[in-house]
């Protein structure tokens, strides 16, 4: 089955280091897309299609169920962690856990599997702009440009999961709350209305929004709401006439965008202005899907809920059963000291290679 059976955790770490060392902050994915495209074409099998800075590889169609692996190429901005470094059994660097580790595993699978002999027809999607605004995420565009992807029997998103099978994902909503006042000279504040003072009682309450655990199909998700940005004031000697706060709301599967908006509005006083900036639906839970159950059973993978938003939501909204599985550590995503355990790379590769290659016994 394998043309190159010598894939090891160390060789995967070498590939991951190369990916980490290619800058690919959201909006600047051209160089990494070029690198991945060159690897896909050098593999000499299947069809490669590029759409802007996203790539879709499709293996030979032989009437088998279609299985799609997917991973985004972009990262958040650097924080002194631009270059890969190995310390002991860990590979550090921007994107090492989220989610170039998953991309490295996908590339190694494509370069070592014989797609004519796998149990599935295969597709692999490497896409841009996942870390930016939801409306610019390239996966939605690719699902429209290549509607055959919607016929996948299963999609596996190689987001960081610490080798767990993370089902579904929380939805995400950003709401901008505007509190108005009346500007005045700070030496005569009684002639104005301080927007910060007006907002203070509400801010004291909303910043204590409790984390709500929600159990769904035996999987736990956590509902959260956080004030993530805030701005007010125009000068140091002027009473501020406006305060604008961003609320980031994470909500569990099964809750619609309309229900999520009602929940956000319920914690904002009616006299304040509220505008929904962006929203992404939660991903459906597919733990009962036969292929998902087979994967969990074969490898003894632990099932968990995906706390962050992922493109599992786009796949399930398109009618494709999907779950998250990858070598990275989700709790380290977007942190300066993010890393991927090198051993996890080899485990993720071996599990997926066996799942794609061999039917259950």
C-alpha positions as CSV (number, residue, x, y, z in Angstrom):
1,X,0.0,0.0,0.0
2,X,2.8,2.5,0.9
3,X,5.3,3.5,-1.6
4,X,7.5,5.0,1.2
5,X,7.0,3.2,4.4
6,X,9.8,5.0,6.3
7,X,7.6,7.9,7.6
8,X,8.5,8.6,11.2
9,X,7.6,11.1,13.8
10,X,11.0,12.7,13.2
11,X,10.5,13.0,9.4
12,X,7.1,14.5,10.0
13,X,8.7,17.0,12.4
14,X,11.2,18.0,9.6
15,X,8.2,18.7,7.3
16,X,6.3,20.6,10.0
17,X,9.4,22.8,10.6
18,X,9.5,23.7,6.9
19,X,5.9,24.7,7.0
20,X,6.3,26.7,10.2
21,X,9.2,28.6,8.7
22,X,7.0,29.8,5.8
23,X,5.1,32.9,6.9
24,X,1.4,32.5,6.3
25,X,-0.5,35.0,8.4
26,X,-4.1,35.4,7.2
27,X,-4.0,37.3,3.9
28,X,-0.4,36.3,3.2
29,X,-0.7,32.7,2.2
30,X,0.8,32.8,-1.3
31,X,4.2,31.4,-0.3
32,X,2.9,28.4,1.6
33,X,0.3,27.7,-1.1
34,X,3.1,27.6,-3.6
35,X,5.1,25.2,-1.4
36,X,2.1,22.9,-0.9
37,X,1.2,23.0,-4.6
38,X,4.7,22.0,-5.6
39,X,4.5,19.0,-3.2
40,X,1.1,18.0,-4.5
41,X,2.2,18.1,-8.1
42,X,5.4,16.3,-7.4
43,X,3.4,13.4,-6.0
44,X,2.4,12.7,-9.5
45,X,-1.0,11.3,-8.9
46,X,-4.5,12.7,-8.8
47,X,-5.7,16.1,-9.9
48,X,-4.6,19.4,-8.3
49,X,-6.7,22.5,-8.5
50,X,-5.7,25.9,-7.2
51,X,-8.2,28.6,-6.2
52,X,-6.4,31.8,-5.2
53,X,-4.2,30.6,-2.3
54,X,-6.1,27.4,-1.6
55,X,-5.5,23.9,-3.0
56,X,-7.7,20.9,-3.6
57,X,-6.2,17.5,-4.5
58,X,-8.5,14.8,-5.8
59,X,-7.4,11.2,-6.2
60,X,-8.7,8.8,-8.9
61,X,-12.5,8.3,-8.7
62,X,-13.3,4.6,-8.6
63,X,-16.8,4.6,-7.3
64,X,-15.8,4.2,-3.6
65,X,-17.1,6.5,-0.9
66,X,-15.4,9.9,-0.9
67,X,-13.4,10.9,2.2
68,X,-12.1,14.4,2.5
69,X,-9.2,15.6,4.7
70,X,-9.0,19.3,5.3
71,X,-6.7,21.8,6.9
72,X,-6.1,25.6,6.8
73,X,-2.8,27.1,5.8
74,X,-2.9,30.4,7.6
75,X,-1.9,31.5,11.1
76,X,-2.6,34.3,13.5
77,X,0.1,37.1,13.6
78,X,3.5,36.2,15.1
79,X,4.5,36.9,18.6
80,X,8.2,36.3,18.6
81,X,7.6,32.7,17.5
82,X,8.1,33.0,13.7
83,X,10.7,30.2,13.4
84,X,10.4,26.5,14.3
85,X,12.6,25.1,17.0
86,X,12.8,21.6,18.5
87,X,13.3,21.2,22.2
88,X,13.3,17.6,23.4
89,X,10.1,16.0,22.2
90,X,8.3,19.2,21.2
91,X,8.3,21.3,18.0
92,X,7.7,25.0,18.8
93,X,6.7,27.8,16.4
94,X,3.8,29.8,15.0
95,X,1.2,27.4,13.7
96,X,3.0,24.3,15.0
97,X,-0.2,23.2,16.8
98,X,-2.8,25.2,14.9
99,X,-2.6,23.8,12.4
100,X,0.4,23.2,10.3
101,X,0.9,19.9,12.2
102,X,-2.3,18.7,10.6
103,X,-1.2,20.0,7.2
104,X,2.1,18.1,7.5
105,X,0.3,14.8,8.3
106,X,-2.0,15.4,5.3
107,X,1.0,16.0,2.9
108,X,2.7,12.9,4.2
109,X,-0.4,10.7,3.7
110,X,-0.8,12.0,0.1
111,X,2.8,11.4,-0.7
112,X,2.9,7.8,0.7
113,X,-0.5,6.3,0.1
114,X,-1.5,4.8,-3.3
115,X,-4.9,6.3,-3.8
116,X,-5.8,3.6,-6.3
117,X,-5.7,1.1,-3.5
118,X,-7.3,2.9,-0.6
119,X,-10.8,1.9,0.6
120,X,-12.1,5.4,-0.1
121,X,-11.9,7.9,-3.0
122,X,-9.8,10.6,-1.5
123,X,-9.7,14.4,-1.5
124,X,-7.5,16.8,0.4
125,X,-8.2,20.5,1.0
126,X,-5.5,23.0,2.0
127,X,-7.2,26.4,2.3
128,X,-6.6,30.0,3.2
129,X,-8.1,32.6,5.6
130,X,-9.6,30.4,8.3
131,X,-8.2,32.6,11.1
132,X,-9.8,35.8,9.7
133,X,-13.4,37.0,9.4
134,X,-15.9,34.2,8.7
135,X,-17.0,35.7,5.4
136,X,-13.5,35.4,3.9
137,X,-12.9,31.8,4.9
138,X,-11.9,30.0,1.7
139,X,-13.6,26.7,2.5
140,X,-17.0,28.1,1.8
141,X,-15.8,29.3,-1.6
142,X,-14.3,25.9,-2.4
143,X,-17.5,24.1,-1.5
144,X,-19.3,26.3,-4.0
145,X,-16.6,26.0,-6.7
146,X,-16.3,22.3,-6.3
147,X,-19.7,21.0,-5.4
148,X,-18.5,17.4,-5.6
149,X,-16.9,17.9,-2.2
150,X,-20.4,18.0,-0.8
151,X,-20.8,14.4,-1.8
152,X,-18.1,13.3,0.8
153,X,-19.2,10.4,3.0
154,X,-17.0,11.9,5.7
155,X,-14.7,14.8,6.3
156,X,-11.9,14.9,8.8
157,X,-10.6,18.3,9.8
158,X,-7.1,18.1,11.2
159,X,-7.5,20.9,13.7
160,X,-5.6,20.4,17.0
161,X,-7.4,17.9,19.2
162,X,-4.5,16.1,21.1
163,X,-5.5,13.0,19.2
164,X,-9.0,13.1,20.4
165,X,-12.0,12.7,18.1
166,X,-13.6,16.1,18.8
167,X,-17.2,16.2,17.6
168,X,-19.0,19.2,16.3
169,X,-17.9,22.6,17.4
170,X,-19.2,25.6,19.2
171,X,-20.7,28.4,17.2
172,X,-19.2,31.9,17.4
173,X,-20.8,35.4,17.3
174,X,-19.3,38.8,17.7
175,X,-21.5,41.7,18.8
176,X,-20.5,45.4,19.0
177,X,-22.2,47.2,21.9
178,X,-22.2,51.0,21.8
179,X,-22.9,53.1,24.8
180,X,-23.3,56.9,24.2
181,X,-22.8,59.9,26.4
182,X,-22.2,63.6,26.0
183,X,-18.7,65.1,25.6
184,X,-17.5,67.9,27.8
185,X,-14.3,69.4,29.2
186,X,-12.9,67.1,31.8
187,X,-12.6,70.1,34.2
188,X,-16.4,70.5,34.0
189,X,-17.7,66.9,33.8
190,X,-21.1,67.9,35.1
191,X,-21.9,69.5,31.8
192,X,-21.6,66.2,30.0
193,X,-22.4,62.5,30.3
194,X,-19.4,60.1,30.7
195,X,-20.1,57.0,28.5
196,X,-17.6,54.9,30.5
197,X,-19.4,55.8,33.8
198,X,-22.7,54.9,32.1
199,X,-21.4,51.6,30.9
200,X,-19.6,50.6,34.1
201,X,-22.4,48.8,36.0
202,X,-23.2,46.7,32.9
203,X,-19.5,45.9,32.3
204,X,-19.1,44.8,35.9
205,X,-22.0,42.4,35.4
206,X,-21.3,41.1,31.8
207,X,-17.6,40.4,32.5
208,X,-18.7,37.9,35.2
209,X,-20.8,35.9,32.7
210,X,-20.4,32.3,34.0
211,X,-19.1,29.4,31.9
212,X,-22.1,27.1,31.3
213,X,-21.3,23.4,30.7
214,X,-23.8,21.9,28.2
215,X,-24.1,18.1,27.7
216,X,-25.1,16.9,24.3
217,X,-25.1,13.3,23.2
218,X,-22.7,12.5,26.0
219,X,-20.3,15.2,24.9
220,X,-19.6,18.4,26.9
221,X,-19.5,21.9,25.4
222,X,-19.1,25.2,27.2
223,X,-21.1,28.3,26.6
224,X,-19.0,31.4,27.1
225,X,-19.3,35.2,26.6
226,X,-16.3,37.5,26.9
227,X,-15.6,41.2,26.4
228,X,-12.7,41.0,24.0
229,X,-12.1,44.6,22.9
230,X,-13.1,48.0,24.2
231,X,-12.5,51.6,23.1
232,X,-13.6,55.0,24.5
233,X,-12.4,58.6,24.6
234,X,-10.9,61.0,22.1
235,X,-8.6,63.0,24.3
236,X,-7.2,63.0,27.8
237,X,-9.1,66.2,28.7
238,X,-12.5,65.3,27.2
239,X,-15.3,63.4,28.8
240,X,-15.9,60.4,26.5
241,X,-19.2,60.5,24.6
242,X,-18.9,56.9,23.4
243,X,-17.7,53.5,24.6
244,X,-17.7,50.5,22.2
245,X,-17.2,47.0,23.5
246,X,-17.0,43.7,21.5
247,X,-18.8,40.7,22.9
248,X,-17.5,37.3,21.8
249,X,-20.1,34.6,22.3
250,X,-19.5,30.9,22.0
251,X,-22.6,28.7,21.9
252,X,-23.1,24.9,21.7
253,X,-24.4,22.8,18.8
254,X,-28.1,22.7,18.4
255,X,-28.5,26.4,19.0
256,X,-29.4,28.5,15.9
257,X,-27.8,31.8,15.0
258,X,-31.2,33.5,15.8
259,X,-31.3,31.9,19.2
260,X,-27.6,32.9,19.8
261,X,-28.5,36.5,18.9
262,X,-31.4,36.5,21.3
263,X,-29.1,35.2,24.0
264,X,-26.6,38.0,23.4
265,X,-29.3,40.7,23.3
266,X,-30.7,39.4,26.6
267,X,-27.5,40.5,28.5
268,X,-27.3,44.0,26.9
269,X,-29.5,46.8,28.2
270,X,-32.1,47.9,25.7
271,X,-30.9,51.5,25.8
272,X,-27.5,50.5,24.5
273,X,-27.0,50.0,20.8
274,X,-26.1,46.4,19.6
275,X,-24.8,45.3,16.2
276,X,-24.0,41.8,15.2
277,X,-20.6,42.0,13.5
278,X,-20.2,38.4,12.4
279,X,-21.5,35.0,13.2
280,X,-20.7,31.4,12.4
281,X,-23.0,28.5,13.2
282,X,-22.1,25.6,15.4
283,X,-21.1,22.3,13.9
284,X,-23.4,19.3,14.1
285,X,-22.4,16.3,16.3
286,X,-21.6,13.2,14.2
287,X,-20.6,10.8,16.9
288,X,-23.2,8.3,15.8
289,X,-22.1,8.3,12.2
290,X,-20.8,4.7,11.3
291,X,-17.4,5.9,10.0
292,X,-16.9,8.2,13.0
293,X,-17.8,5.3,15.4
294,X,-15.4,3.0,13.5
295,X,-12.6,5.5,13.8
296,X,-13.1,5.9,17.6
297,X,-13.4,2.2,18.1
298,X,-10.4,1.1,16.0
299,X,-8.0,3.4,17.7
300,X,-9.5,3.8,21.2
301,X,-9.7,7.6,20.6
302,X,-11.4,9.6,23.3
303,X,-14.5,11.5,22.2
304,X,-14.8,15.2,23.2
305,X,-16.5,18.3,22.1
306,X,-14.7,21.0,20.1
307,X,-14.8,24.2,22.2
308,X,-13.5,26.5,19.5
309,X,-15.2,27.1,16.2
310,X,-13.9,25.0,13.3
311,X,-14.9,24.3,9.7
312,X,-16.6,21.1,10.8
313,X,-19.5,23.6,10.9
314,X,-19.2,24.4,7.2
315,X,-19.0,20.7,6.3
316,X,-22.0,19.7,8.4
317,X,-24.0,22.7,7.2
318,X,-23.3,21.4,3.6
319,X,-24.6,18.0,4.6
320,X,-21.2,16.3,5.0
321,X,-20.7,14.4,8.3
322,X,-17.4,15.6,9.9
323,X,-15.3,15.6,13.0
324,X,-12.0,17.1,14.2
325,X,-8.9,15.0,14.7
326,X,-5.3,16.2,14.7
327,X,-1.9,16.0,16.4
328,X,-1.8,19.6,17.8
329,X,-2.9,20.7,21.3
330,X,-6.0,22.9,21.2
331,X,-5.2,24.7,24.5
332,X,-2.0,26.0,22.9
333,X,-3.6,27.5,19.8
334,X,-2.7,31.2,19.3
335,X,-0.2,31.2,22.3
336,X,3.3,32.5,22.0
337,X,4.7,29.1,23.2
338,X,2.5,26.9,21.1
339,X,4.1,23.5,20.2
340,X,3.2,20.1,18.9
341,X,4.4,16.9,20.5
342,X,6.6,15.2,17.9
343,X,5.2,11.8,18.9
344,X,1.7,13.0,18.1
345,X,2.6,13.5,14.5
346,X,3.5,9.9,14.0
347,X,0.4,8.6,15.8
348,X,-1.9,10.8,13.8
349,X,-0.2,9.7,10.5
350,X,-0.4,6.0,11.4
351,X,-4.1,6.1,12.6
352,X,-5.2,7.9,9.5
353,X,-3.1,5.8,7.1
354,X,-4.7,2.6,8.6
355,X,-8.2,4.1,8.5
356,X,-7.8,5.1,4.9
357,X,-6.1,1.9,3.8
358,X,-7.6,-1.0,5.6
359,X,-11.3,-1.9,6.2
360,X,-12.1,-2.9,9.8
361,X,-11.5,-6.6,10.6
